[in-house]
Structure formats: C-alpha cells, structure tokens
Amino acid sequence: MKRTIAALTTRGRSFAAAGVTAILCAFVLGERDLLRAGLLVLALPLLSAITVSRTRYRLACARRLEPSRLPVGHEARVDLRLENVSRLPTGLLLVEDRVPYALGAQARFVLDRIEPHGARELSYRVRSDVRGRYRVGPLSVRLADPFGLVELDRSFSLSDTLTVTPALVPLPRGRVSGAWTGSGESRARTMSSTGDDDIAPREYRQGDDLRRVHWRSTARYGELMVRREEQHWQSSGSVFLDTRRRVHRGEGPASSFEQAVSVTASIGIWLSQEGLGLRLVTDTGETLSPSSVFDSALLDVLATVRTSDARSLTAGLTALRAASGSGREGDGLVVGVFAALDAAEARSVAMVRRGNSTCVAVLVDVTAQQGAPPDPSTRTAADILRAAGWRVVIIPSAGALASVWATADQAAENAGLNAVRHRVTGRGRHGREDGATRNGSRARHHTRHHPGDEA
C-alpha cells in the first residue's frame, strides 16, 4: 500500500484528496450522487497505481559513447537502445539518462509504446568545457498511466565513463634540436649496406640469421661475423608540470593552471608521437612512467590532475634529476611547464640540466593575455634559466605555444651554428698568421744560406 501511494504523482494525489473530500461531504450532506462521484475520483488513481505496479515489463538497455575520450569544448554522442524483451507491450514510458551538470541538461525522452520484443533507438549529445572524468548513467525508466496519475521508477545499473581531456595545441612537425639522446628505447635507424665501408659487423650470436654472415669480416677476424643492419637509438625525455596551487593565477579555463595542463598535454603527445620514451613528473614526484600506451595514459592523468598543496619543488626536482640522470651525462630531454618561479626556484630548476642535454622551460604568464609585458619575476626566472643553458619560452596561453615553440627551436639552432662559425673563423685566422710566420721563417732561413744572392 505504501509503495502504491508513493507511486502517485501530484495529479494522482490531488485526485485522491478530492475523492476523500467528496466522500466526507456526501456523508455530512446526505448526498448519494456526491458519494458516487467521490468514490469514482478516489478509485481512479488507486486502480492506476495497482495496474502500473503489477506490470511485468522486462526491459534491456545498452549505451554507447562516441567517442569515450574527447578534448574540452568538443561534443560526444550518446546512443541508447531500449529493448522490450517481454511478451507484453509497454505502456507510456518516461526515459531519463542521468548526465552530470558539467555535460549539459538531463536527457529525457517520452516513448508511447514498445511492442513485444521491439526496441527503440535514442541519442543525444553532451559537451563539457571542464576537463575531468564523468559518469553517464544509469538509465531510469518511469512507467506511467495514460492519465498521468501514477509514475513508477525503474533504474538500470549500467553506466559509462566519459573522459574530457585538456585541449591539445597542434605543434609544427619536426623535433626539438638535441632531443634524440637519452636512455629509453626509441626508433631504429637503418644503416646503409651498399658497400663494405658501410657495414658494421659484429660477432655471431645464437639465433642470428646465417644469411647475414659477412664472410670477408669473418676471414679477417677469424670468427663468425654478421652484418649489423639496424642500430637502435636510445631516446628518452621527461615532462615536468608544476601543479602548486600557490603559484597559479586565475580561475576557470583561462587560469594559468588550466593553460599549463593544456601545454603539458600538447607537448607530451607531440614528443611521444615523435618516438621518445617519456615520463611525466610533477612537483609531488613521478606520476607516469614510460609505456607503450603513454599517449592515452597521459591524457587520462591530465584529465583529472588538480592543484597540489606543495610549497616547494624539491620532491619533483629530485624525481626529475633521477629520471634525466639515468643514462649518460648530458642525455635526455627535459621540458618543464611552470607558472611563476622566484629566483631561488629558478636556480634549483636550472641545476637539473647536465652536460649538453636539451632542456626547455615553458613559462605560462596569464598576466600577458591582455598585451601587458611579462611579469618581472617571470623575466628574472627566464634569464636565470637561459644563463644555465635552458631554452625558455614565455606564453600568455596555450594557444600561443605553436608559433613560439617553432621560433625557440630555430633560435637555438641558429645560436649553435653561429657558435660553430665563430670557432671556425678563429681557427682560420690563426692559421693564416701561422702560415705567414712560417713563410717569414723560411725566407730568413733561405737568406742565411744564400749570402751571394744578397750581394
């Protein structure tokens, strides 16, 4: 009885209250016609509730998200299939798929009737401007009578997860100069085998193909040698993201933290597609290790990353040094994404660079979005990092990364070429001076041995 009353809608409760009132008034006034009307009005919602509650519909639901992972600001399509697997036709169905507020309005549909073993296809779209992982579903079905007096809720347990990743900025094709060093496995370089000078033989190992035996080297060294046709280059890198809450500015999608997350995702995906074995490090330590599914894992991590309460970069820089120092000195690419750094923090970051390794710092300064000059502390940090050999780019938002990224790499290459030209020019000048000196010495030496010519 309680379940029946709970299934009544506002209209059904109003009918029931009107029927009870009419019955009481009929007893007080002695009106039989009013009593009949009151019984009819009271019986209608009760009979509807009993009829709906005793329905034995068997429904099946399936849901598909396309795509299940998408960047912020893009739309995903949700397809629903509701099937009546019973032998009875359904009545009026009110279908609602639960959707988080960040993805848009609730998805509601009205179905008049589903025949036995019939199905209905439903679809709607969701969109989010906030990254994260959202649960879509479960689907709930309300069984209603034709008069709208009773609604009985039935819910499915099936739900799906939609991952909204940071916005990705397409970067120009190519690679950062000096990136192809490190200790992680990467691409394979095919060596030329057009002549004997191009062949790099090595000792025969168990399992080597005998067709690769190089007989000339075998005869020369006195042991079986094979052609080494491939040489695997070891390439690795680390992407560092500063998530400290105290250094980031702004709120919402335009905040420095959201822009920094977008920059990290763009650079990480780009470098991974170029073949580097990457790891993700934050100020709290290493977050993601190299793997064959680094792209999707990186997007999943950055979809849910939040600001941290850390006050310093000590833990993150320690993990970064351990990662970048795993190979030979000077190996590895390091890309750091920061918001604000004071002078002391910039000096600590600068010490991460070892030898001739390539280190790039991206400073996100949202104060420059309105065309204002960069913050003085940002310029100071950039000068400190540049003095330590870092390549530094300052951007107001993630959208400016593409043009600045290509410009910074070209500037670094030009600087290296100019340094080489300077050294070559210096050697040439000294060579001319030495040659003149040697010529003078030979002239004097010739004079001393031919005194008659001087007369």
Buried (B, 14 or more C-beta within 10 A) or exposed (E): EEEBEEBBBEBBEBBBEBBEEBBEEBEEEEBEEBBEBBBEBBEBBBEBBEEBBEEEBEBEBEBEBEEEBBBBEEEBEBEBBBBBEBEEEBBBBBBBBBBBEBBBEEBEBEBEEBEEEEBBEBEBEBBBEBBBBBEBBBBBBBBBBEBEBBBBEEBBEEEBEBBBBBBBBEBEEEBBBBBBBBBBBBEEEEEEBEEEEEBBBEEBEEEBEEEBBBEEBBEEEEEBBBBBEEEEEBBBBBBBBBBBEEBBBBEEBEBBBBBBBBBBBBBBBBBBEBBBBBBBBBBBBBBBEBEEEBBEBBBBBBBEBEBBEBEEBEBBBBBBBEBBBBBBEBBBBBBBBBBBBEEEBBBBBBEBBBEEBBBBBBBBBBBBBEEEEBBEBBBBBBEBBEEBBBBBBBBBBBBBBBEBBBEBBEEBEEEEEEEEEEEEEEEEEEEEEEEEEEEEEEEEEEEEEEEEEEE
